[in-house]
Amino acid sequence: MQDINLKITDRNGDLHEIVAPTDMSMNLMEVIRSYELADEGTIGVCGGMAMCASCQVYVGEGVEKLREMGDEEEAMLSEAFYVQDNSRLGCQIPISVEIDGLEVAIAPYP
């Protein structure tokens, strides 16, 4: 088992330095939920199916570590609110050793 370090800024602007396990098949949205960094019912509304964009994050440091965006993620972001050039869906970012050190900010919830 190997844990990774993530820096997540919540919707209030508070920075959280998180340790996340790589051996539980989690994604970033699930980590945010497990650490309760967003109000219940405002993140992962669709259950991580890339159908709601409630888990949208803005990627800062480490963007080059992410996999390329898939068609479903790109389609959902094309319809979402508050999208920026560095927007990604947290449910589409698997927790793996490759993203150690990633920095994200949780996007506003409509």
N, C-alpha and C positions, 0 to 999 in steps of 0.2 A: 504494500500500500504506500502511496505517495500523496501527500497533501500539497496543494499549491496555494499561493498567496494572490489575492485579488484586492483591488481597491475599488469600492463602490460608493458613489455619492448618491444619497437618497434624494427624494423630491423636496426636502427641506434644505438641501445644500450641505448636509452633514456627511463627512467622509468616514467610511467604515473600512478598516483593514480586516479582511476576512480570510480565514483558512478553510479551504474546501477540499473534500476528498475526491480522488480521481478513480476510486474503485467502486463507486456506487451508481454508475451510469446516470448521473444527474446532468442537468443543463443549468445555465446561468439563471434562468427564471426560477427554477426550483431552489437554487441556493438563496436567491433573494427572498423567496417565500419562507424558507426554513429559518433564516435569520430575522424574519419579520421586518424587513427594511422598507416595506410599502404597506399601506393600510390593507387589511383583508378585503378581498373583493375588488381590488384595483390592479391586480397583477396576475397574469395567468388565467384570465377569465375563461378562455376557451380550453384550458387544460393543457396547453402546450402544443396545439395543433397548427400553429401559424395562421390562425383565422381571426385574430382580434387586435393584435398589436398593443395589447395592454402591457406587455413586457418589453416594449421598445426601450433600448438604451442607446446612449451616445458613446461611442468608443473613442477613448483617448489613446494613452500609451498602449502599445501592443497590438494595434490594429493589423499589423503585418502578420501576426500569429494566427489570425482567424482563417478558417476555410472560406472559400469563395461563396458568395451568397447564392442560394438555390432559387429556382423559379418561383416556388410558393412564397418564400420570404420576400422576394422582390415584388411580387404581385400585391402582397398584403401591405408592404410599406408604401406602394404607389397610391394606396387609398387611405392611409392613416393620417392622423393629425400630428402636428409638430415634428414632421420628418426633417432631418438634416442630412447633409452629405455623409456623415459618419454614423447614421442610424443603422441599428441591427435589431433583430428580435432575440431576446434573451433565451427563448425556448429553442432557438436554432444554434445556440453556442454550447456544444458539449464541454463538460468539465474534463480537461485532459492536461497532461504535463506540458503540452505545447503552448497553453495559454497562461502559464505561470507569469505573474506580474501584470496581467491585463488590468487596465483602468477603465471604468465605465461610469456613466451617470445615468440614473433612471430618468426617462423622459416624463414630462407631465402627463397626467391622466385626464382625458377630456371631461 
